[in-house]
Amino acid sequence: MKPLLPLRLLSVRVTPDLETRPDVQRLRANLGEKAAEYGCTLLALSRAGSKEAKVAYKVLQTHAAESPVEWRPTAQWEVDGFGLVALQLLLILWLAREKPAYYGAYGVIGKNLERIDRQTSERWWGVALHLLYLMCRRRPPEKVPALRKLVKSKSCQTARQAHHAIIDALRRRFKSFAPKPVRKKGIVYNGKT
């Protein structure tokens, strides 16, 4: 199985040089501000070593409608620490769906997932949660310092409270990335493209 992205990518930041790139400016002009923000995030993740982000950026540039992330101006996602983890999980599963042989067991699971959208995002989240535990080396997320630092609430004093806060935040961010269902001739299409 392909090695998973390290959680050190939580420190990825979009730098001003990314925002002024001509290809990002084209995204901004053609698809809008949210698409440019998504593009910059993908470029930052690519610089940090994410092959999935590199592929997703090419798809955004050439076939934006096939992107696994909602990039239209009405998109409600945000790229904070939880958002970066959720986006990494989503991109790994999205590419595992497209290239199952490369991802081993997750490729087998991925190829059985329907196209991600708001209606199928809960099923995708269930698989992403298992992937998260692998990324955490089978430790509970609250025992991973990089994830525990993201919990800012003073009400999360116990490990159980921190666990629920981390999982709930990741689930919300993950599902917020899901695009609207694709419509073809008045029928909602959830199958593979």
C-alpha positions in Angstrom: 0.0 0.0 0.0 1.2 3.5 -0.8 2.6 5.4 2.2 0.1 7.9 3.6 0.6 11.6 3.9 2.2 12.7 7.1 0.3 14.9 9.5 3.1 17.3 9.4 1.3 18.8 6.4 -0.8 20.5 8.9 1.8 23.3 8.8 1.3 23.9 5.1 0.5 27.6 4.4 -0.4 29.4 1.2 2.3 31.9 0.4 1.9 35.1 -1.6 3.9 33.7 -4.5 1.2 31.1 -5.1 -1.6 33.6 -5.2 0.1 35.6 -7.9 1.0 32.7 -10.2 -0.5 33.2 -13.7 -2.3 29.8 -13.6 -3.9 30.7 -10.3 -4.9 34.1 -11.7 -6.6 32.2 -14.6 -8.5 30.1 -12.1 -9.6 33.2 -10.3 -10.7 34.9 -13.6 -12.4 31.8 -15.0 -13.9 30.0 -12.0 -13.9 32.5 -9.2 -12.2 33.3 -5.9 -13.0 30.0 -4.1 -11.5 28.0 -7.0 -8.3 30.1 -6.7 -8.2 29.5 -3.0 -8.6 25.8 -3.5 -5.9 25.9 -6.3 -3.5 27.7 -4.0 -4.1 25.1 -1.2 -3.4 22.3 -3.7 -0.2 23.9 -4.9 1.0 24.3 -1.3 0.2 20.7 -0.5 2.0 19.7 -3.7 5.1 21.6 -2.7 5.0 19.7 0.6 4.9 16.3 -1.2 1.3 15.5 -1.9 0.9 13.6 -5.2 -2.8 13.6 -4.7 -2.9 17.4 -4.5 -0.8 17.6 -7.7 -3.3 15.5 -9.6 -6.3 17.4 -8.1 -4.7 20.7 -9.3 -4.4 19.4 -12.9 -8.0 18.2 -12.8 -9.2 21.6 -11.4 -7.3 23.4 -14.3 -8.5 21.1 -17.1 -11.8 19.5 -16.0 -13.1 21.5 -13.0 -16.5 19.8 -13.1 -14.7 16.5 -12.2 -13.0 18.0 -9.1 -13.8 16.2 -5.8 -14.1 19.5 -4.1 -16.8 22.2 -4.4 -15.0 25.2 -5.9 -17.9 27.4 -6.8 -18.4 30.7 -4.9 -21.1 29.2 -2.7 -18.7 26.7 -1.2 -18.7 26.8 2.6 -15.4 25.0 3.3 -12.4 26.5 5.0 -8.7 25.5 5.1 -7.6 25.6 8.7 -5.7 22.7 10.4 -8.8 20.5 10.4 -9.6 21.5 6.8 -6.1 20.4 5.7 -6.4 17.0 7.3 -9.9 16.6 5.8 -8.8 17.7 2.4 -5.9 15.2 2.5 -8.2 12.4 3.4 -10.6 13.3 0.7 -7.9 13.5 -2.0 -6.4 10.2 -1.0 -9.8 8.5 -1.3 -10.7 10.3 -4.5 -7.5 9.1 -6.2 -7.8 5.6 -4.7 -11.2 5.5 -6.4 -9.5 6.5 -9.7 -6.4 4.3 -9.4 -7.3 1.4 -7.1 -4.2 -0.7 -7.8 -1.9 2.1 -6.5 -3.6 2.3 -3.1 -3.9 -1.4 -2.1 -6.7 -2.1 0.3 -7.9 1.5 0.1 -8.0 1.3 -3.6 -10.3 -1.7 -3.3 -12.6 0.2 -1.0 -12.2 3.4 -3.1 -13.3 1.8 -6.3 -16.6 0.9 -4.7 -17.3 4.4 -3.6 -19.7 6.4 -5.7 -18.7 9.8 -7.0 -18.4 12.2 -4.0 -21.1 14.7 -3.5 -23.2 16.0 -0.7 -25.4 12.9 -0.8 -22.5 10.4 -0.7 -20.2 12.3 1.6 -21.3 10.5 4.8 -20.2 7.1 3.2 -16.9 8.7 2.1 -16.4 10.0 5.7 -16.8 6.5 7.1 -13.9 5.3 5.0 -11.9 8.5 5.7 -12.2 7.9 9.4 -10.5 4.5 9.0 -7.9 6.2 6.9 -7.4 8.8 9.6 -6.6 6.1 12.2 -4.0 4.7 9.8 -2.5 8.1 9.4 -2.4 8.4 13.2 -0.6 5.0 13.3 -3.7 3.4 14.9 -3.6 5.8 17.9 -6.7 7.7 18.9 -6.6 11.1 17.2 -6.5 12.9 20.6 -3.2 11.2 21.3 -1.6 12.8 18.2 0.0 16.1 19.3 -0.6 17.8 15.9 -4.3 17.1 16.1 -4.7 17.8 19.8 -3.2 21.3 19.3 -6.0 22.1 16.9 -8.6 21.8 19.7 -8.8 25.3 21.1 -11.8 24.8 23.4 -11.3 25.0 27.1 -14.2 22.6 27.5 -12.2 19.7 26.1 -10.4 18.7 29.3 -10.7 15.0 29.0 -9.4 12.7 26.3 -12.9 11.7 25.4 -14.0 15.3 24.9 -10.9 16.0 22.8 -11.6 12.9 20.7 -15.2 14.0 20.0 -14.1 17.5 19.2 -11.4 16.4 16.7 -13.7 13.8 15.0 -16.6 16.3 14.8 -14.5 19.1 13.4 -12.9 16.8 10.8 -16.3 15.3 9.8 -17.8 18.8 9.3 -14.7 20.0 7.3 -14.7 16.8 5.2 -18.3 17.0 4.3 -18.1 20.7 3.5 -15.7 20.0 0.7 -18.3 17.7 -1.1 -19.7 19.3 -4.3 -23.4 19.4 -5.2 -24.7 16.3 -6.9 -24.2 16.3 -10.7 -27.4 16.6 -12.7 -27.8 15.0 -16.0 -31.1 15.6 -17.9 -32.9 16.3 -14.6 -31.7 13.1 -12.9 -29.2 13.3 -10.0 -26.2 11.3 -11.0 -24.2 9.6 -8.2 -22.4 6.8 -10.2 -18.9 6.8 -11.4 -18.0 9.3 -14.1 
